[in-house]
Amino acid sequence: MNPVPGVPSGGTPSRGFRRPSRGFRRTAVAAVVATYLLVVAGGVVRVSGSGKGCGVTGQDWPLCHGGFVPPADPQTLIEFSHRMLALVSTVLVVTLAIWAWRRYRHLPRVVRASTAVVGLLIVQIVLGGVTVEWNLPGGIVLAHLANALLLLGVLIAAAVAIFAPGSSGETAAAQDDRQRRSAKQMVWAAVSTYVLVLSGGLVVANGAGYACNGWPLCGNGFQIDSSHYATINLFHRFVAGVVALFLGWSVARVMRAFKGVRPVRIAAMAVNVALLLQIVAGAVVVETRLPGYARGIHLALASLLWATAALLALLTRPGAVRLAPRPAAGTRTPSISTRREAVPS
């Protein structure tokens, strides 16, 4: 059993134990959704070339063309929308952290995750300013993406901790060996998914999206191009193939080990759907010669794949969800007799 602060060994919360309120939980969910949309908007900014949509250096951050109201230009509106989503995400994240520190200090996982999110948010704001002021260098843009994905992942960890049974005063059941092994593998699968998304960001940062016109390889689909940009593109595809196989295997193991646990099953299905859609989107992006809308969908699905993989890995942590009851050792499930008893006449 995993002890919960404020909960005695019998599993009943003490009188002063404070459960997360509905408003606190809704704020956590809203912060996750807003941050996901922020990451997607950042990808749209990159693929649409709207990073300078708010003006020239010295005027373009945090203002837009030197003011608060942007002109009605497509690239400007894309960049301005990205900044507005950043503002909404910032307000929600800071609200969540202050709420956690003021009312839920007895929940250490919630407090630690909320505090870490604020730290990552500060780094993200600094990287956003540097990205604009330094004329969008590829390395800084990639670092901006890496931190944004990490921010989203830690925010999901905070939400999972808030919804965990232990945060409501329940004593969590211990995992068996099979569940622990599959959970560890799922953590590595989530890490590999993070690397996969960053490898896609590397392609965008280097302008290598057009370097390989075939699928799954270059040329007619079965050729290898040794040029610099094609190598970057093929590296991303190689990583995608390896990660897709490893992720699919890991999800299958988790589904078998956590059979009957509804949140884990839903998250696993979400990972499978996101993975399948991402593979299809990757092929469509190449076959349609990378139009803007297709690249935007590809990036949105990549962020969704990372979010769902991270969620599944977090849900398999000890105490994150209510586990399905297991029969006690040495007991057998009673069989149902099909013999019909005699009915007295």
NORNOR-V942513 format. One line per field, one symbol per residue. phi: phi as a letter, one per 40 degrees, with the letter a starting at -180 (. if undefined). psi: psi as a letter, one per 20 degrees, with the letter a starting at -180 (. if undefined). burial: + if it has 16 or more other ideal C-beta (glycine too) atoms within 10 Angstrom, else -. Layout:
phi: ???
psi: ???
burial: ???
This chain:
phi: .bcbdgbcccgccccccbcdccccccccccccccccccccccccccccgccbcbhcdgbcaccbfgacbcccbdccccccccccccccccccccccccccccbbccbcccccccccccccccccccccccdcccgfcdcccccccdccccdcccccccccccccdccbgccccccccccccccccccccccccdccccccccccccgccccbccacbcgchbbbbccdccccccccccdccccccccccccccccccbcgccdcccccccccccccccccccccdcccffcdcccccdcccccccccccccccccccdgcbccccbcccgcbccccccccccccc
psi: qoqppiorhiipqrhjpoqprhhgghggghhgghhghggghhhhgghikjhkijarphijpjrokjaioqrmpghghghhhghhhhgggggggggggggghhiliinhhgggghghggghgggggghgghgghkklqgghgghggghgggggghhhhggghhiqhhijjqpqqqqrhgggghgghhghhgghhghghhhhhhgghjkjhjioirpiaadjikqppjrghhggghgghggggghggggggghggghghkpioghggghghhggghgghhgghgghgghjklqghghggghghghhggghgggghhhjqpjhrpqppqqqpiqqppqopippqppp.
burial: ---+--+-----+---+-++---+--++-+++-+++++++++++++++-++++++----++--++----+----+++++++++-++-+++-++-+++-++---+-++-+++-++-+++-++-++--++-+++---+---++++++++++++++++++++++++++++-+++++-+---+--++-+++-++-+++-++++++++++--++-+++-++++------+---++-+++-++-++--++-++--++-+++-++--+-+++-++-+++-++-+++-++-+++-------++++++++++++++++++++++++++++-+----------------------
